[in-house]
Amino acid sequence: MMRQPGPGAADPDGGPPAVCVLGLGRVGLAVAAALASHGGRVCGVDIDPRRVAMVAGHLPADDEPGLAELLGQHRFSACSSHADGIRRTSVTYVIVPTPSDDRGGYELRHVQRSFEQIGHALAQSDEPHTVVLASTVLPGATRYALQPVLEDASGRAVGDGLDLCYSPPFVALGSVLRDFLHPDFALLGVADGATGREVETVYRRVLGPGVPIRTMSIENAELTKLAVNTFLTMKITFANTLAALCDHLPGGDVDTVTDAVGSDSRVGPQLLTGGFGYGGPCLPRDNAALALLAEVVGVPPELARATDAADRWFSAHRAEALVARLRPESTAVILGAAYKAGTSVVDASQSLELARVLAAAGVHVVVYDQRAASAAGRVLAAAVAAGTVRIVDEPADLPRSPDLVVIATTDAQLTDLALDLRPALLADPWRLVTRERWPAGTEVLQYGRPNATRPDDAAFNAVRSLWADRSESPERIGPGGTGMDALVAED
Ligand SMILES: NC(=O)c1ccc[n+]([C@@H]2O[C@H](COP(=O)([O-])OP(=O)(O)OC[C@H]3O[C@@H](n4cnc5c(N)ncnc54)[C@H](O)[C@@H]3O)[C@@H](O)[C@H]2O)c1
């Protein structure tokens, strides 16, 4: 096949390499905008014309602070043609979906299709090109499942005018721009020691001189990405374990404990609060992937599995405890539908799972979220249609004096709203309502503190039983008492 030089692959201003971003989704659009904002020419490509239209500012952008202002800038263009986007640039980032598969790994069909499309475009050109995979994949996927697709479709071998890297961003929805532009480090997996230079040039320009670029093999980079996410879930779940233990200790206070634990520099304070478990599009699926990898290579997968199992146990157990406090036909208000504060994303939202459990127990549930109401409506469509859940985005539409209010995310305005509603029971998992503000006539339930408005000696009996006659030691303090072992065995 005749190869034509790609038009305009080198930047005419002598600036950093022009970059194509393939996949303008929730992460890709913001990453592309961030790259363009720092002086490089960027062409985005997506199979969805609505995502392409966003780049020119023709449709509202995602709910990402600062993103709307970066759309429509002259260095940032978009199109639906892979060939056009790729041949005008010398580096292509691939940020397409990798949904979980039935083994707990990540499906590769979108990435494989993208690599074919890149390969076909490169087959028409003699220009050198660097392909950077940024989607989350299992270690080994880039080299063993994806590189052959790219090489077959392009007719080139990696190392022969074709460079292949793995460089996922560490970003969370709701702060993608900030996280991408100000990371603790940039992760760059390269095919061999001599490759990855183009990507380093792009990162140096965008991130500045102070951000370390951790360059390593592709496989090590794939594992690093997974390791960071799974470690974070383990830390969150550990804090939730401490909070649950404090529920049963006289005078227990998880904040006092975690403030001290987190001040140990080997531990660090972040994500040690204790409250709801983790959600969102990434964290809930990465332990399953790490466990799959561990199992395949014969390494114990239990740590990753136990993290997910404990997270599910806390979620179910906390929901059951609230159900036990309510009669059917009670009214419960859940403030915050997103998986965390400051975003409209509801993927794997623990708040919506709680809404489902309460509704299934016959409770009338009203979910409030200003930004995430429509997304929540789609997730809870069946319950909304059945009339068991109502979703609102205006405080005026909330019932006064409900039986229960749950402050499900840490958005600052939710605390005032919760107090205004004057519920009989206020569940405040994150301990946002200070003691001086506890309203008279409302029972306040905070995770990680014994229920101070209704001290319950029974909660401490299990702890006391540690020093009782050991022959009478109750089963429930043994490892089987929580049902956790069953949850782990189910996986
Ligand atoms: N969402 C997060 O918080 C997050 C954070 C870090 C990493 N990631 C990873 O980034 C990847 C993308 O996630 P996302 O949340 O942005 O996904 P998304 O579903 O929001 O967006 C993916 C985009 O890719 C487009 N696309 C699919 N196939 C394509 C193709 N062949 N050519 C061009 N465009 C194509 C889709 O139309 C869509 O716009 C995933 O692997 C995810 O695990 C996500």
The ligand as an ORCA input file, in Angstrom:
! r2SCAN-3c Opt
* xyz 0 1
  N     -14.505      8.118     34.488
  C     -13.441      8.214     35.284
  O     -13.481      8.746     36.381
  C     -12.118      7.654     34.812
  C     -10.962      8.036     35.469
  C      -9.760      7.533     35.013
  C      -9.745      6.649     33.936
  N     -10.911      6.274     33.336
  C     -10.853      5.350     32.195
  O     -10.929      6.136     31.003
  C     -11.606      5.390     29.992
  C     -12.740      6.236     29.433
  O     -13.660      6.514     30.483
  P     -14.801      7.611     30.320
  O     -15.477      7.674     31.648
  O     -14.277      8.864     29.718
  O     -15.748      6.889     29.243
  P     -17.003      7.516     28.488
  O     -17.900      6.382     28.214
  O     -17.506      8.711     29.213
  O     -16.389      8.069     27.111
  C     -15.828      7.267     26.131
  C     -15.961      7.987     24.776
  O     -15.287      7.198     23.805
  C     -16.057      7.253     22.608
  N     -15.654      6.136     21.741
  C     -15.907      4.814     21.902
  N     -15.330      4.108     20.917
  C     -14.689      4.994     20.116
  C     -13.913      4.878     18.944
  N     -13.650      3.703     18.381
  N     -13.425      6.005     18.375
  C     -13.681      7.217     18.924
  N     -14.397      7.391     20.034
  C     -14.896      6.293     20.631
  C     -17.487      7.219     23.078
  O     -18.387      7.696     22.094
  C     -17.415      8.134     24.314
  O     -17.675      9.481     23.983
  C     -12.047      4.079     30.651
  O     -11.088      3.071     30.420
  C     -12.055      4.406     32.124
  O     -11.844      3.272     32.916
  C     -12.093      6.793     33.730
*
